[in-house]
Amino acid sequence: MKRTRRRKCKACGQLYRPDPRTAAHQRYCADPACQNASHGASQGRWARRTENRDYWRGPEQVARVQAWRRNHPGYWRRKAVVGPALQDVMPTQPSAPQQDKIPLALQDASLMQPAVLVGLIASLTGQALQDQIATHVRKLHYRGQQILGMVPGMAAVGDAT
């Protein structure tokens, strides 16, 4: 495959290698700021063309927009669909280490923790169901115990035994 020569970006002036598939008409590098400049320049060229000067004006455009709004009622008021909300508050972390064999429900594992913790775990895992979050809470709790040396069979941090 033939390598294309480097060229100077019209926005930032840095040298870049154009994509071989679009090298014939690529004039901007892949930097997001340069891509925005490319988009703005493209819109400006489109708007300067005589046939596009009145594209958004006139009674036919008003009728087009009104017809679209009639066919899409409530479009601007529509809320984003969010997963189901948690129904219970997460409990606090127990002070004594717990056995792994004891099944922990979300309600039992962290009843007093703020909703921020639940939201953080849900955001990190992409899960919004209690059972799925409870599984992650158990894993995080066990990992925290390991780090702090609270797992049964391990000496606590600072013990000289």
N, C-alpha and C positions, 0 to 999 in steps of 0.2 A: 504494500500500500504506500502510495506516495505521500510524504509528509508535506503539509502546507507550511509556507513561510510565516514567520511571526509578523504581526502587524500592530500598529499603535491604536489603542482604544480611543474612540472619539470623545469619551467623557473624561477619563482619568489620565490619558496619555501614556499609560504603561503598555509595554509589549506583551502580547498574548498570542497563543496559537489558536486560530479559529477551528471550529469543529469541521472536520473534512467533509461532512455531509452538507454543510451550509456555508462553506467558506466563500462562495461566490458573492453572498450578500451580507455576511456577518461583519459588523463594524464596531461592535462593543464587546468588552470582555465579560466574563461570567460573574463579576462582582455584583452583589445586589444593588448597590447604588448606581452602577453603570447600567444595569438592566432597567432600573427605574428611569434613568435618563433616556435610554433607548425607547422605552414605552412612551414617554412624554414627547419625544421627537416624532415618533410614528403617529401619535394622535394629532400633533400639530400639522404634519403633512396632510393627514386626512381632512382636517378641518379647513385647511387653506384651499382645497380643491373647490372649484366653483359649484359643482353638482352637489356638494355636501354642505354648502353654506347655510341653507335653510332646512337642514335635515330634521331638526327638532322644533321647527316653527311651523305655524300655519294651522288652519282648521282641520286638515286631514290628520295631522299629528296629534292634535288634541283629541279627535275622535278615536284614534288608535289607542291612545293611553286610557281614555275613558272606557273603551270596550275591554281592554285588558283588566282594568280595575274591577269592572263588573263581573268578569269571569273568574277573578281571584279575590273574593271578599275576605277581609281579615288578614291579608298577606302580611301587612306591616305590623299587626298586633300579635302575630303568632309567636309563641314562646318556644325556646329550644327544648327538645325532649331530653329529660334528665332521668337517669336510672332511679330505681325505687330508693326512697330514703330509709335510713336505719330507724328502727322503732325504739330501740333501747339505748340508754347511755352506757358507755363502756365503764366497767368498774376499775378501781385503783389496782395497782400492782401489789400483790400480797407481799408482806415483809418476810415471811418464812418461805424457803424453797419448797416447791411442790414436786411430787412424783410425776414423771411423764406418763405413767399408766393411768392417772386419773383424767378422765375426759373433761375438758373445760369447755363450757359454752361461752359465747361472747359476753353474756350477762354475768357469768361467774368470774371471768378472767380479769375484767377491768371495769367495774361498775361505776367508779367515781371519776374516771379520766374525762377530761373535757372533750367536747365534740370535735375539737380541732384534731385530736389524735385520730379519731375515727375517720375524719375527712382526709387526713394525711395518708393513712394506710390505704383508704379507698383510692386516692389519687395515684399512689405509687404502684398499687397492684392492678388498678383498672377494674376492681370488683366493687359492687355496692351491696351485695347480699350478706346478711349476718353470718351465715355458715362459712362463707368463703373468707370473710374478714377474720372470723374466729380462728380459722386454720392459720392464717398469717400471724395473728396475735400470739398464738401458741408458739410458733416458730421464732418470732422475735423475742418472746419472753424467755424461751430456752436459751437462745443465743446470748441474751443479756446476762442470764445466770452464768453461762460459760465464761463470758468476759469478766464478770465480777467475781468469779471463783465460788459461786453459790450452788453449783450443781452437786448433788449427792455423790460422795466419793472423792471430791476435790477439796483441797484446803482453801479456806477463804483468803482473800488478798490480805497480806499483812500478818498471817499466821506463821509462826516460826517452827512449825512441826514438820 
